[in-house]
């Protein structure tokens, strides 16, 4: 199910991050797999902006997200000390899953872009379940 999101926070979320030594390879270039970590951090901060802590969702609602699919295209390298901005935008939304489009930018240059599918699961059984009603509402979906 795809839904338009009336909430302006859902249009595009932007989160800045600095590239540290630990993010790079021997050549001072960001290691390719670290873009997935950057995307994960931005998704977590996006949820926080919407008023949801993943830890609280797990403890209070017994719900957590798992990544079920990733596609990442690397365009330009980020380097040590770069200031990068990572975006999150909902591309598709349903009652139990989201497809998010994410990008990493440096000074107007697109570095990497990804399409990430996350599914909501029961924290104990890891079986698919609906997202908590409050989160569905925040996403503009009917609980």
N, C-alpha and C positions, 0 to 999 in steps of 0.2 A: 504494500500500500504506500503510495507516495502522497505527501501532504505538503501544501504550501505553508510556510511558517510566518504568521503575522507578527511574531516577536522580533523587533529590530536587533536584539542581541544575537539572533540566529542567522542574520544575514551573513556576517563574516566576523569571526573573532580573531584578534591579533595578539600575539604574545612574543615579547622580545627575549632573546637569549644571547649570551656571549659565548664564543667558541673558546674552550679551554684546552690546555695541553692534552688532557686525558681524552678529548674528543678526536684527536688527530692521529694520523699514522706517522711513520718516520720522516715523511716529506713535509709535515706540517699541514697536510690536507685532511679535512674531515673524513674519517673512515665511513664508507658508504652505509653500513648498517646503523650508524648513529643517527641518521635521518629518521629512522623508525622510532628511536628513543625521543628525538626532538618532537616528533608528531605526537607520541604518547603523552609527553609532558604538556603540550599545548591542549590536547583533549582533556586532560585532567583539570587544567586551569580554566578551560571553557566551561566544564561542568561546575566548577566552583563559582564562576561568575553567574551561572544560572541558579546557584544556591544549593548545589549538591556535592557532598563529599563522598568519594567512592568508599571510604572506610565506613562512614555512617550508613550508606546504602547497604553495605554488606552486613553490618551489625544489626541495624534496625529493621531493614526490609528483607534481609536474607537474599539480596540481589547483587549481582556483580556483572561486569561486562567482560567478554572475552573477544579477542580479535579472531575473526573467522576467515578473513581474506585481506591480502595487501597487494597493491600494485604501486611501485615507485619508479619514477623516471628521473634520472639524475641528469642535470643540464650543465651546471657550472660548479666548480668546487668552492666550498667555503674553506677558509684558512684560519689558523691560530689568531685569536684576538678579534676576529670579525664580530660585528654586531648583526645578528640575524633576526628576522621577524618571521614567525611561523603562524600561518592562518589555519582556521578551521571553518568549514562551511558544510551545513547539512545538504547533501545531495538527494537522499531518499530517507524517508522515515516510516516506520511501521510501529506496531505495538510492542514488538520484541527485538527489533534490530534497527540499526542506523547505518547508512552509507555516508561517510564523511569524505569530502575533498579537502586535501591539505596541501599547503605550499610553504616552501622556505625561501625567503627573499633577503637580499643584501643590497641596500641602496638602489632599489628599483630593478635589480637583476634577479630573475628567477633562477634559483639554485637547484631545487628539487620539487617534484609534485607527486602526490600520492592519492590513491583512492583506497580507503580503509573501511571494511565492513566489520561492525562490532555487533555482537548479539548479547542480549540479557539472559543470564542463566541463574538458576537457584544456587546459592552459595554452597549448600551442603551436597546436593546431588549433581551439580553442574549440568542439569537438564534445562533446555530452553524454557523461558517463562516471560510473561509480559513485564514491561518496565513498571516501576512503581507509579501509581496514579498521579502523584504530584509531578513527577518528571514528564510523564505523558502530557500533562496540562502545560508545563513550561515549554514543551516542544510544539504546542499548538494542536495536540492530538486529543481526542476524546478518551478519557480513562475507561 
